[in-house]
Amino acid sequence: MELNYFKDRLFDLINESDELGVADIEADDRKNTFLIRTADGSVIMVECRMIQDKDVGTG
């Protein structure tokens, strides 16, 4: 799976969730992060990193 595809789907899931109480999401594509502000004032950062590509063996 491509990292950008995963980030797009994750953004959609976070944004569309009624249970998380998301007030705003700032996406930084260069840093692969989301800064999420919730209705109660909490701020959460989510970072996405590819740690193993499907084409890379385990040894």
N, C-alpha and C positions, 0 to 999 in steps of 0.2 A: 504494500500500500504506500502511496506517495504521502509524504508528510503534509503537503499543502492540502491534499484531499481530506486527510484526517482532521486538520485544523478547521477546515470549512465545515465539516460535519459536527465537530465538537462545538464550534461557535453556534451553529443552529440549535443543537440540543440544549445548550446553556440558555440561549436567548428565548427559546420557546417553552422552557419549563416554568410552570406556574408555581411550583413548590419551592423554587430557590429564591424567589423574591428579588430578582435582578432588576436594578434600576438603570444601570448603564454598563456597557462593555466597551473597553478601548482595546483594539487589536493592534499590535505592533508586529508586522510581518517580518521585519528585519531581525528582531530579537525573538521571534516565535513565541510571543507572550500575549496573554489576555489579562487586562486589569479589569476586574469585575467589582462593581459597586452594588451593594444590596440595599433594599429598602430600609433596613435598620441602621445603615451607615457603615457597615463593615466593608472593608476593601480587601479583596483576595487576588493574588497574582497566580496565574497558571502558566507554566512554561512547558512547551512541547519540544521534545528532542527525539530524533531517530537514533536508537542505540544499536539496532541490528537490522540490516537490510535483508530482505528475503533471499538476495543473491549471495550473501556472506555465510559461509559454513561455520560450524562451531569448532572446527579443528579436526 
